[in-house]
Amino acid sequence: MKILIITPNYSEHKSEELFLSALEKVHAYKDFKTMGAHYLLELDNTFDMQTVSQLNQLFTAWEIDRSTLSTLAELAISDSE
């Protein structure tokens, strides 16, 4: 599963290194690619609601639009049924 997210705003206290480190700790994280002002986040097939919850917390902390998570949540729920 791949999702496109807007690159967060980095500052002296919120560096790209910190964000990517946090991203790599997300359950089902597989890889990411930089695409201009976006990241293409790739998750493996084990993603579930835990993954969605972790991404929601990460996106909230880094002020990233969370609208892509609704589709991911729907897929996680349908896979668990």
C-alpha positions as CSV (number, residue, x, y, z in Angstrom):
1,M,0.0,0.0,0.0
2,K,1.3,3.4,-0.9
3,I,0.1,6.8,0.3
4,L,1.2,10.3,-0.7
5,I,1.7,12.8,2.1
6,I,2.8,16.4,2.1
7,T,6.3,16.9,3.5
8,P,6.0,18.4,6.9
9,N,7.5,21.8,7.8
10,Y,10.9,21.3,9.4
11,S,12.5,23.7,11.9
12,E,15.3,23.8,14.3
13,H,13.3,21.6,16.7
14,K,11.6,19.4,14.1
15,S,14.1,18.1,11.7
16,E,13.7,15.8,8.7
17,E,15.8,13.2,10.6
18,L,13.4,13.2,13.6
19,F,10.4,12.8,11.3
20,L,11.9,10.0,9.3
21,S,13.0,8.2,12.4
22,A,9.5,8.4,13.8
23,L,8.1,7.2,10.5
24,E,10.3,4.2,10.4
25,K,8.9,3.1,13.8
26,V,5.4,2.9,12.4
27,H,3.9,-0.7,12.3
28,A,4.0,-1.9,8.6
29,Y,6.5,0.8,7.5
30,K,8.3,-0.5,4.4
31,D,9.8,2.5,2.6
32,F,9.4,6.1,1.4
33,K,10.5,8.1,-1.5
34,T,10.8,11.9,-1.8
35,M,8.7,13.3,-4.6
36,G,9.2,17.1,-4.6
37,A,7.2,18.5,-1.7
38,H,5.7,15.1,-0.9
39,Y,6.7,11.7,0.4
40,L,5.4,8.5,-1.1
41,L,5.0,6.3,2.0
42,E,4.9,2.5,1.4
43,L,3.4,0.2,3.9
44,D,3.6,-3.6,3.8
45,N,0.6,-5.9,3.8
46,T,0.5,-6.1,7.6
47,F,-0.9,-2.6,8.0
48,D,-3.9,-2.5,10.3
49,M,-5.7,-0.1,12.7
50,Q,-2.5,0.1,14.8
51,T,-0.7,1.5,11.8
52,V,-3.5,4.0,11.2
53,S,-3.4,5.1,14.8
54,Q,0.4,5.5,14.7
55,L,0.2,7.5,11.5
56,N,-2.6,9.6,12.9
57,Q,-0.5,10.5,16.0
58,L,2.5,11.2,13.8
59,F,0.5,13.3,11.3
60,T,-1.0,15.3,14.2
61,A,2.3,16.0,15.8
62,W,3.9,17.1,12.6
63,E,0.7,19.0,11.3
64,I,0.3,16.8,8.2
65,D,-3.1,16.5,6.5
66,R,-4.7,13.4,7.8
67,S,-7.3,13.0,5.1
68,T,-5.4,10.1,3.4
69,L,-5.8,8.1,6.6
70,S,-9.5,7.7,6.2
71,T,-9.0,5.4,3.1
72,L,-6.3,3.5,4.9
73,A,-8.6,3.0,7.9
74,E,-11.4,1.7,5.7
75,L,-8.9,-0.8,4.1
76,A,-7.6,-1.9,7.5
77,I,-11.1,-2.5,8.8
78,S,-12.2,-4.4,5.7
79,D,-9.1,-6.6,5.8
80,S,-9.9,-7.5,9.5
81,E,-13.4,-8.6,8.8
